[in-house]
Amino acid sequence: MVNFGARDSVPEKFRNRRFVAHNPEVTLMRTTRDENREIGEWMGGRFNQMEGPVRLLLPEKGVSMLDTPGQPFCDPEADNALFESLERTVRQTGRRKIERIDANINDAKFVDAVVDAFTTIHPRAQRNA
């Protein structure tokens, strides 16, 4: 998503897009499939510069609470365009990996996967169960 200021700060060229007024000072706009594809290519290029260890976890059931089924930003096609673009662009190695997680970014399952990935690449980190 893209953040703008108050609703009247949104540029005219975006007026027909999907929005959520987060509060009077912040308006959120849903990104499109094509925008997400470009974002994935841009991000992937940056990840390729990382020598690692690094993990990129992709939440298949949404990248925010607004992106869950029934919510205004739910668009699995747009999310998948981002994920596929990242997977196509990032040169995965033993130290630079991408993993899809069957969860929303705010789900406990995703949080657990993040903690597991972190403790895998930073073995001295301790997980408190």
C-alpha positions as CSV (number, residue, x, y, z in Angstrom):
1,M,0.0,0.0,0.0
2,V,0.9,3.6,-0.4
3,N,0.5,6.2,2.3
4,F,-0.7,9.7,1.6
5,G,-1.7,12.5,4.0
6,A,-5.3,13.6,4.4
7,R,-7.7,12.4,1.7
8,D,-7.5,15.7,-0.1
9,S,-3.7,15.3,-0.5
10,V,-4.1,12.3,-2.9
11,P,-3.0,13.3,-6.4
12,E,-5.7,13.6,-9.0
13,K,-4.2,10.7,-11.1
14,F,-5.0,8.3,-8.2
15,R,-8.5,9.5,-7.3
16,N,-10.2,6.4,-8.8
17,R,-8.1,3.9,-6.7
18,R,-9.0,1.8,-3.7
19,F,-8.5,3.8,-0.4
20,V,-8.8,3.4,3.3
21,A,-8.8,6.5,5.6
22,H,-6.5,5.3,8.4
23,N,-7.2,8.5,10.3
24,P,-7.8,12.2,9.2
25,E,-4.1,12.7,8.5
26,V,-3.3,9.3,6.8
27,T,-5.0,7.9,3.7
28,L,-3.9,4.4,2.5
29,M,-4.0,3.4,-1.2
30,R,-3.9,-0.2,-2.4
31,T,-1.2,-1.0,-5.0
32,T,-2.1,-2.7,-8.2
33,R,-0.8,-6.0,-9.7
34,D,1.5,-4.1,-12.1
35,E,2.8,-1.8,-9.4
36,N,3.5,-4.8,-7.2
37,R,5.4,-6.5,-10.0
38,E,7.6,-3.4,-10.3
39,I,8.1,-3.1,-6.5
40,G,9.2,-6.8,-6.5
41,E,11.7,-6.2,-9.2
42,W,13.1,-3.1,-7.3
43,M,13.2,-4.9,-4.0
44,G,14.7,-8.0,-5.6
45,G,17.6,-6.0,-7.0
46,R,18.3,-4.7,-3.5
47,F,18.2,-8.2,-2.0
48,N,20.6,-9.4,-4.6
49,Q,23.2,-6.9,-3.2
50,M,22.9,-8.7,0.2
51,E,25.6,-11.3,0.8
52,G,23.6,-12.7,3.7
53,P,22.6,-14.4,5.6
54,V,19.2,-13.1,4.8
55,R,15.7,-14.5,4.6
56,L,12.7,-13.0,2.9
57,L,9.4,-14.4,4.2
58,L,6.3,-13.9,2.0
59,P,2.9,-14.0,3.8
60,E,0.6,-15.7,1.3
61,K,-2.6,-14.8,3.1
62,G,-2.0,-11.0,3.1
63,V,0.6,-8.3,3.8
64,S,-1.6,-6.5,6.3
65,M,-4.9,-6.8,8.2
66,L,-6.5,-4.7,5.4
67,D,-5.4,-7.4,3.0
68,T,-7.3,-10.3,4.6
69,P,-10.3,-11.9,2.9
70,G,-13.3,-9.6,3.2
71,Q,-11.2,-6.5,3.9
72,P,-10.9,-3.5,1.5
73,F,-7.3,-4.2,0.3
74,C,-7.7,-8.0,-0.2
75,D,-6.2,-8.7,-3.7
76,P,-4.4,-12.1,-3.8
77,E,-3.6,-11.5,-7.5
78,A,-1.7,-8.3,-6.6
79,D,0.1,-9.9,-3.7
80,N,1.1,-12.9,-5.8
81,A,2.5,-10.5,-8.5
82,L,4.8,-9.1,-5.9
83,F,5.8,-12.5,-4.6
84,E,6.4,-14.0,-8.1
85,S,8.4,-10.9,-9.1
86,L,10.6,-11.3,-6.0
87,E,11.1,-15.0,-6.7
88,R,12.0,-14.3,-10.3
89,T,14.3,-11.4,-9.5
90,V,16.1,-12.6,-6.3
91,R,19.1,-14.9,-7.0
92,Q,18.7,-17.3,-4.2
93,T,21.8,-18.8,-2.6
94,G,22.6,-20.8,0.5
95,R,22.7,-17.5,2.3
96,R,19.9,-15.6,0.5
97,K,16.6,-17.3,0.6
98,I,12.9,-16.6,0.0
99,E,10.2,-18.7,1.7
100,R,6.4,-18.5,1.3
101,I,4.4,-18.8,4.5
102,D,0.8,-19.9,4.4
103,A,-0.4,-17.1,6.8
104,N,-1.2,-13.4,7.0
105,I,1.7,-11.2,8.1
106,N,-0.1,-10.6,11.4
107,D,-0.8,-14.3,12.1
108,A,1.0,-16.2,14.9
109,K,2.1,-18.7,12.3
110,F,3.9,-16.0,10.4
111,V,5.5,-14.5,13.5
112,D,6.7,-18.0,14.4
113,A,8.3,-18.4,10.9
114,V,10.0,-15.1,11.3
115,V,11.5,-16.0,14.7
116,D,12.5,-19.4,13.3
117,A,14.2,-17.8,10.3
118,F,16.0,-15.3,12.5
119,T,17.3,-17.9,14.9
120,T,18.5,-20.0,11.9
121,I,20.6,-17.2,10.6
122,H,21.6,-15.9,14.0
123,P,22.2,-19.1,16.0
124,R,23.2,-17.2,19.2
125,A,19.7,-15.8,19.4
126,Q,17.5,-17.7,21.8
127,R,13.9,-18.4,21.3
128,N,11.8,-18.1,24.4
129,A,9.0,-20.6,24.2
